[in-house]
C-alpha cells in the first residue's frame, strides 16, 4: 500500500488459525454440500473426489490448458503457485482458487449439460425464500421514508443478521456504539451520507452476497434513487458464481422478482429498481476482476477509471474488505485511510467481521474487544464496521 508500512500477507499454514480451519474443514464440507445439492453424474462425482483429496492432501495444480480462463488464472498466480501446498500461499488466493476448481469439477464452464448451472443456487434460493425475508420486508412499513435511510444502511451492513438490520434504528446504533464491547466497532456513517449530495451523484456499490443480503443492498439503492440522494447507481456483482453466496446477475433478477412480488413499500422499491435498470439509472456490472484472487490495489485500468468517476464506491462484505485493504496481518489501529490511499476515489466499507484482517480501529475499542472476547471478535460475525475514506489521494489519481 502506498506510504504505508507493509504487514505480513495472511497464509493458511498456521496451526489453529482461522484460515487453516477454512482450508482444512470448511472447504471439504462445502464439497459435500454441493455434491448433495444436485444429482450429479459419475464424472462430476469423480472430479469432486479428486478436488477433495487435492485440496486437503495435495499441491496446487494449474487449470487445464483448454480451460476458458487458463491464461487469466496463469496471470493471476497459477504459474507462480502451482506445485505449492494450498496452505503455503496467500490465503486470499488459495481460498479463491478453491472455488474456481470447484466450479470446474461440477462442469460449470462446460461444455456439457451442467454448463452454467450455479452449484450454490439451492442455498441462495432457500435463504431468499425464507419466511424471515418477509418479516424483514414487512419492517419497511413501520418507517417513514426519512427514517428508512439509516435502517437500510444498517440492513445492508448486517446482511442476513436482520435482527440487527432493518430493525436497528439510528438510536439503537448510537446505544450499541456506547456499549463496553460495541457491535459497531467503527462508524463513519455521517461522512458516508455527506458524500451523497444528490446532484450528479453516482454511487458504485460492490455487492457481496446474494439472498437476504442482496435484498437490503437493492433496497438501499432504490431508496437513494427515490429520494434523489443519487442520480445513478452501478451495482457490481460477480460474472459467475464465486464464493458460496456471492451475487451474480441471476441472483439480482431473483431478488428483484422477490421484491416486486412483495406487498407495500418493498414492491414499490422493486418497481423503482426495475424502471431504473430500464432507463439506465441503475446499471449492473460484472467485471472479470470481481472474481480475481487479488487485492483491489491490483485492479485493471478500466475498473480504476470507473471507480475514479464515482461520487462514492461502497464495498460490501468481508471478502471485499480483505481485497480492499489487503489480506494482511495489519495492526488493527492502522488507519483505514492509509491502507486505501491507492483507491481512485472516495470509498466506504460496509462489513460484518468474519475474518482476521482489520484496520482503522481506535486503541480503546481494540483493547475492549480483546479483553472481552480474546480474538474471537474478528471472525464471529457479531461485530461490524462502516469505514469511509472520503478524500481522493494523489496516489489514486
C-alpha positions as CSV (number, residue, x, y, z in Angstrom):
1,X,0.0,0.0,0.0
2,X,1.4,3.5,-0.9
3,X,3.2,5.2,2.0
4,X,2.1,2.6,4.5
5,X,4.4,0.1,6.2
6,X,3.6,-3.4,5.0
7,X,2.2,-6.2,7.1
8,X,2.7,-9.9,6.5
9,X,0.4,-11.5,4.0
10,X,-2.0,-13.9,5.7
11,X,-1.3,-17.6,4.8
12,X,-3.2,-20.7,5.8
13,X,-0.4,-22.6,7.3
14,X,-0.5,-21.5,11.0
15,X,-1.9,-24.4,13.2
16,X,-5.1,-23.4,14.9
17,X,-5.6,-20.3,12.8
18,X,-8.9,-19.3,11.2
19,X,-7.6,-19.5,7.6
20,X,-6.3,-23.0,8.2
21,X,-9.7,-24.1,9.6
22,X,-11.3,-22.8,6.4
23,X,-9.0,-24.7,4.1
24,X,-8.9,-27.9,6.2
25,X,-12.5,-28.0,7.4
26,X,-14.9,-25.6,5.6
27,X,-13.8,-26.4,2.1
28,X,-14.3,-30.2,2.4
29,X,-17.7,-29.5,4.0
30,X,-18.7,-27.3,1.0
31,X,-17.7,-30.0,-1.4
32,X,-20.1,-32.4,0.4
33,X,-22.9,-29.8,0.4
34,X,-22.6,-29.2,-3.3
35,X,-22.4,-32.9,-4.0
36,X,-25.6,-33.4,-2.0
37,X,-27.5,-30.5,-3.6
38,X,-27.5,-31.8,-7.2
39,X,-28.0,-35.2,-8.9
40,X,-24.6,-35.0,-10.5
41,X,-23.3,-37.9,-12.6
42,X,-20.2,-40.1,-12.2
43,X,-17.9,-37.6,-14.0
44,X,-18.8,-34.8,-11.5
45,X,-18.5,-37.2,-8.5
46,X,-15.0,-38.3,-9.6
47,X,-13.9,-34.7,-10.1
48,X,-15.3,-33.7,-6.7
49,X,-13.5,-36.6,-5.0
50,X,-10.3,-35.6,-6.8
51,X,-10.7,-32.0,-5.6
52,X,-11.3,-33.1,-2.0
53,X,-8.1,-35.2,-2.0
54,X,-6.1,-32.5,-3.7
55,X,-7.1,-29.5,-1.6
56,X,-6.6,-31.4,1.7
57,X,-3.5,-33.5,0.9
58,X,-2.1,-32.4,-2.4
59,X,-0.5,-29.4,-4.1
60,X,-2.0,-26.7,-6.3
61,X,-2.4,-27.7,-9.9
62,X,-2.8,-25.4,-12.9
63,X,-6.1,-25.3,-14.8
64,X,-6.4,-27.5,-17.9
65,X,-4.9,-25.9,-21.0
66,X,-8.3,-25.8,-22.7
67,X,-10.0,-24.0,-19.7
68,X,-11.5,-20.7,-21.0
69,X,-9.8,-18.8,-18.2
70,X,-6.5,-20.7,-18.2
71,X,-4.4,-17.7,-19.3
72,X,-6.2,-15.3,-16.9
73,X,-5.5,-17.5,-13.9
74,X,-1.9,-18.0,-15.1
75,X,-1.5,-14.2,-14.9
76,X,-3.3,-14.2,-11.5
77,X,-0.9,-16.7,-10.0
78,X,-1.2,-20.3,-11.0
79,X,2.2,-20.0,-12.8
80,X,3.7,-19.0,-9.5
81,X,1.9,-21.2,-7.1
82,X,1.5,-24.5,-9.0
83,X,3.2,-27.2,-7.0
84,X,2.9,-25.4,-3.7
85,X,0.7,-26.5,-0.8
86,X,-2.7,-24.9,-0.6
87,X,-1.6,-23.8,2.9
88,X,1.6,-22.1,2.0
89,X,0.3,-19.5,-0.5
90,X,-1.7,-16.3,0.3
91,X,-4.9,-17.4,1.9
92,X,-7.0,-15.0,-0.3
93,X,-5.5,-16.7,-3.3
94,X,-5.9,-20.3,-2.2
95,X,-9.5,-19.7,-1.0
96,X,-10.4,-18.1,-4.3
97,X,-8.8,-20.8,-6.3
98,X,-10.6,-23.5,-4.4
99,X,-13.9,-22.1,-5.7
100,X,-12.6,-21.9,-9.2
101,X,-11.6,-25.5,-9.0
102,X,-15.0,-26.4,-7.5
103,X,-16.8,-24.8,-10.5
104,X,-14.6,-26.8,-12.8
105,X,-15.3,-30.1,-11.0
106,X,-19.1,-29.7,-11.5
107,X,-18.8,-28.7,-15.1
108,X,-19.8,-25.1,-14.8
109,X,-17.5,-23.9,-17.6
110,X,-18.6,-26.8,-19.8
111,X,-19.2,-27.9,-22.4
112,X,-21.9,-30.3,-21.2
113,X,-25.2,-30.4,-19.5
114,X,-24.0,-28.7,-16.3
115,X,-22.5,-25.7,-18.1
116,X,-23.6,-22.5,-16.4
117,X,-25.5,-24.3,-13.6
118,X,-24.7,-22.4,-10.3
119,X,-23.8,-25.1,-7.7
120,X,-24.7,-22.7,-4.9
121,X,-28.2,-21.8,-6.3
122,X,-30.2,-24.0,-3.9
123,X,-28.6,-22.4,-0.9
124,X,-29.2,-18.9,-2.2
125,X,-32.9,-19.6,-3.1
126,X,-33.6,-21.2,0.3
127,X,-32.4,-18.0,2.0
128,X,-34.2,-15.7,-0.3
129,X,-37.5,-17.6,0.0
130,X,-37.2,-18.0,3.8
131,X,-40.1,-16.5,6.0
132,X,-37.5,-14.2,7.6
133,X,-37.2,-12.3,4.4
134,X,-40.9,-11.5,4.5
135,X,-40.5,-10.3,8.1
136,X,-37.7,-8.0,7.0
137,X,-39.7,-6.6,4.1
138,X,-42.7,-6.0,6.4
139,X,-40.5,-4.0,8.7
140,X,-40.2,-1.3,6.0
141,X,-43.9,-0.4,6.5
142,X,-43.2,0.8,10.1
143,X,-40.8,3.5,9.0
144,X,-41.3,6.8,7.2
145,X,-39.1,7.4,4.1
146,X,-37.0,9.8,6.2
147,X,-36.4,7.0,8.8
148,X,-35.5,4.4,6.3
149,X,-32.1,5.7,5.2
150,X,-30.2,4.7,8.3
151,X,-32.2,1.5,8.7
152,X,-31.5,0.4,5.2
153,X,-27.8,1.3,5.6
154,X,-27.6,-0.9,8.6
155,X,-29.7,-3.6,6.9
156,X,-27.1,-3.6,4.1
157,X,-24.3,-3.7,6.6
158,X,-25.5,-6.6,8.7
159,X,-27.0,-8.6,5.7
160,X,-28.8,-11.7,6.9
161,X,-28.5,-10.8,10.5
162,X,-31.8,-9.0,10.1
163,X,-32.5,-8.7,13.8
164,X,-29.7,-6.1,13.7
165,X,-30.6,-4.9,10.2
166,X,-33.9,-3.3,9.3
167,X,-34.8,-3.1,13.0
168,X,-31.7,-1.2,14.0
169,X,-32.7,2.4,14.3
170,X,-30.3,5.3,14.5
171,X,-30.9,5.5,18.2
172,X,-30.2,1.8,18.5
173,X,-26.9,2.2,16.6
174,X,-25.9,5.0,19.0
175,X,-26.6,2.9,22.1
176,X,-24.7,0.0,20.6
177,X,-21.7,2.2,20.0
178,X,-21.7,3.2,23.6
179,X,-21.7,-0.4,24.9
180,X,-18.4,-1.7,26.5
181,X,-17.9,-4.0,23.5
182,X,-19.8,-2.3,20.7
183,X,-21.4,-4.3,17.9
184,X,-20.4,-1.5,15.5
185,X,-16.6,-1.1,16.0
186,X,-16.3,1.8,13.7
187,X,-19.0,4.1,12.4
188,X,-18.3,6.7,9.7
189,X,-21.9,6.8,8.5
190,X,-22.1,10.6,8.9
191,X,-19.3,11.0,6.4
192,X,-20.9,8.5,4.1
193,X,-24.1,10.4,4.0
194,X,-22.3,13.7,3.4
195,X,-20.8,12.4,0.2
196,X,-24.2,11.5,-1.3
197,X,-25.3,15.1,-2.1
198,X,-27.8,14.3,-4.8
199,X,-26.9,16.5,-7.8
200,X,-25.0,14.4,-10.3
201,X,-24.0,11.8,-7.7
202,X,-23.1,8.3,-8.9
203,X,-22.8,5.5,-6.4
204,X,-20.9,2.3,-7.1
205,X,-22.0,-0.5,-4.8
206,X,-19.7,-3.6,-4.9
207,X,-22.0,-6.3,-3.8
208,X,-21.1,-9.3,-1.7
209,X,-23.7,-12.0,-1.1
210,X,-27.0,-12.9,-2.7
211,X,-30.2,-13.8,-1.0
212,X,-31.1,-11.9,2.2
213,X,-28.0,-9.7,2.0
214,X,-28.7,-8.6,-1.6
215,X,-32.2,-7.6,-0.8
216,X,-31.2,-4.7,1.6
217,X,-28.4,-3.7,-0.8
218,X,-31.1,-3.3,-3.5
219,X,-33.5,-1.5,-1.2
220,X,-30.8,0.9,-0.2
221,X,-30.1,1.8,-3.9
222,X,-33.8,2.1,-4.5
223,X,-34.2,4.5,-1.6
224,X,-31.3,6.7,-2.6
225,X,-32.6,6.9,-6.2
226,X,-36.1,7.6,-5.0
227,X,-35.0,10.3,-2.6
228,X,-32.7,11.7,-5.2
229,X,-29.7,11.3,-3.0
230,X,-28.0,9.9,-6.1
231,X,-28.8,10.2,-9.8
232,X,-27.2,7.0,-10.9
233,X,-26.1,3.7,-9.3
234,X,-23.8,1.0,-10.6
235,X,-24.1,-2.4,-8.9
236,X,-21.0,-4.6,-9.2
237,X,-21.7,-8.3,-9.0
238,X,-19.8,-11.4,-9.9
239,X,-19.6,-12.6,-13.6
240,X,-20.1,-16.2,-12.4
241,X,-20.5,-18.0,-9.1
242,X,-17.6,-17.4,-6.8
243,X,-17.7,-18.0,-3.0
244,X,-20.8,-19.8,-1.8
245,X,-23.2,-16.9,-1.5
246,X,-21.7,-14.3,-3.9
247,X,-24.2,-12.5,-6.0
248,X,-24.5,-12.9,-9.8
249,X,-26.8,-11.4,-12.4
250,X,-29.2,-14.3,-11.9
251,X,-29.3,-13.5,-8.2
252,X,-30.1,-9.9,-8.9
253,X,-33.0,-11.0,-11.0
254,X,-34.3,-13.4,-8.4
255,X,-34.1,-10.6,-5.7
256,X,-36.0,-8.2,-8.0
257,X,-38.7,-10.7,-8.5
258,X,-38.9,-11.2,-4.8
259,X,-39.3,-7.5,-4.2
260,X,-41.8,-6.8,-6.9
261,X,-43.9,-9.8,-5.7
262,X,-44.0,-8.5,-2.1
263,X,-46.6,-6.1,-0.8
264,X,-46.3,-2.5,0.1
265,X,-43.1,-0.5,0.1
266,X,-41.0,-3.4,-0.9
267,X,-42.9,-3.8,-4.2
268,X,-42.7,0.0,-4.8
269,X,-38.9,-0.1,-4.3
270,X,-38.8,-3.2,-6.6
271,X,-40.6,-1.3,-9.4
272,X,-38.3,1.6,-8.9
273,X,-35.3,-0.6,-9.4
274,X,-36.9,-2.3,-12.4
275,X,-37.6,1.0,-14.1
276,X,-34.1,2.4,-13.2
277,X,-32.5,-0.6,-14.9
278,X,-34.6,0.1,-18.0
279,X,-33.7,3.8,-18.2
280,X,-30.1,3.4,-17.2
281,X,-30.2,5.0,-13.8
282,X,-29.2,1.6,-12.4
283,X,-26.5,-0.5,-14.2
284,X,-25.4,-4.0,-13.3
285,X,-21.7,-4.6,-13.9
286,X,-19.9,-7.9,-13.9
287,X,-16.3,-7.2,-14.3
288,X,-13.9,-10.2,-14.5
289,X,-11.7,-8.7,-11.8
290,X,-14.6,-9.2,-9.4
291,X,-13.6,-12.9,-9.3
292,X,-9.9,-12.3,-9.1
293,X,-7.9,-13.7,-6.1
294,X,-6.1,-10.3,-5.8
295,X,-6.4,-7.1,-3.8
296,X,-8.1,-4.1,-5.3
297,X,-4.7,-2.4,-5.4
298,X,-4.1,-4.6,-8.5
299,X,-7.3,-3.6,-10.3
300,X,-7.1,-3.0,-14.0
301,X,-7.1,0.4,-15.6
302,X,-10.8,0.3,-16.8
303,X,-12.1,-0.6,-13.3
304,X,-9.9,2.1,-11.8
305,X,-11.3,4.7,-14.2
306,X,-14.9,3.6,-13.3
307,X,-14.3,3.9,-9.5
308,X,-12.5,7.2,-10.1
309,X,-15.6,8.7,-11.8
310,X,-17.9,7.7,-9.0
311,X,-19.0,10.1,-6.3
312,X,-18.6,7.2,-3.8
313,X,-17.9,3.5,-4.0
314,X,-19.3,1.3,-1.3
315,X,-17.5,-2.0,-0.9
316,X,-19.7,-4.7,0.8
317,X,-18.8,-7.7,2.9
318,X,-15.9,-9.5,4.4
319,X,-14.2,-10.8,1.2
320,X,-14.3,-7.4,-0.5
321,X,-12.9,-5.8,2.7
322,X,-10.0,-8.2,2.5
323,X,-9.4,-7.2,-1.1
324,X,-9.8,-3.5,-0.3
325,X,-7.3,-3.2,2.5
326,X,-5.1,-6.2,1.5
327,X,-5.4,-9.5,3.2
328,X,-2.6,-8.8,5.6
329,X,-2.0,-9.1,9.4
330,X,-2.4,-5.3,9.9
331,X,-2.2,-3.8,13.3
332,X,-5.9,-3.1,14.0
333,X,-5.1,0.6,14.6
334,X,-3.5,1.0,11.2
335,X,-5.5,3.9,9.6
336,X,-8.1,2.8,7.1
337,X,-7.4,5.9,5.1
338,X,-3.7,4.9,4.8
339,X,-4.3,1.3,3.5
340,X,-6.9,2.6,1.0
341,X,-4.9,5.6,-0.2
342,X,-4.4,3.8,-3.6
343,X,-8.1,3.7,-4.3
344,X,-9.0,6.1,-7.1
345,X,-12.0,7.8,-5.5
346,X,-13.9,8.1,-2.2
347,X,-14.6,4.7,-0.8
348,X,-16.7,3.2,2.0
349,X,-16.6,-0.3,3.5
350,X,-19.7,-1.9,5.0
351,X,-18.5,-5.2,6.6
352,X,-19.5,-7.7,9.2
353,X,-16.3,-9.1,10.7
354,X,-15.8,-12.7,9.6
355,X,-12.0,-13.0,9.1
356,X,-8.9,-11.8,10.9
357,X,-8.0,-8.8,8.8
358,X,-9.0,-5.4,10.3
359,X,-7.8,-1.8,10.1
360,X,-9.0,1.6,11.4
361,X,-9.9,0.8,15.0
362,X,-9.0,3.1,17.8
363,X,-6.8,1.6,20.5
364,X,-9.5,1.8,23.2
365,X,-12.1,-0.1,21.1
366,X,-9.5,-2.8,20.2
367,X,-8.5,-3.2,23.9
368,X,-12.1,-3.6,25.0
369,X,-12.8,-6.2,22.3
370,X,-9.7,-8.2,23.2
371,X,-10.5,-8.0,26.9
372,X,-14.0,-9.3,26.4
373,X,-13.5,-11.8,23.7
374,X,-9.9,-12.5,23.0
375,X,-9.6,-12.7,19.2
376,X,-13.0,-14.2,18.6
377,X,-14.4,-10.8,17.7
378,X,-12.5,-10.8,14.5
379,X,-14.2,-13.9,12.9
380,X,-17.6,-14.5,14.7
381,X,-19.8,-12.1,12.6
382,X,-21.0,-10.4,15.8
383,X,-19.3,-7.1,15.1
384,X,-19.4,-4.8,12.0
385,X,-18.0,-1.6,10.7
386,X,-18.7,1.4,8.5
387,X,-15.4,2.9,7.4
388,X,-15.1,5.8,4.9
389,X,-12.2,7.5,3.1
390,X,-13.7,10.5,1.6
391,X,-10.7,12.3,0.1
392,X,-9.0,11.1,-3.1
393,X,-5.3,10.8,-2.5
394,X,-2.7,11.7,-5.1
395,X,-1.8,8.1,-5.2
396,X,-5.2,7.2,-6.5
397,X,-5.3,9.7,-9.4
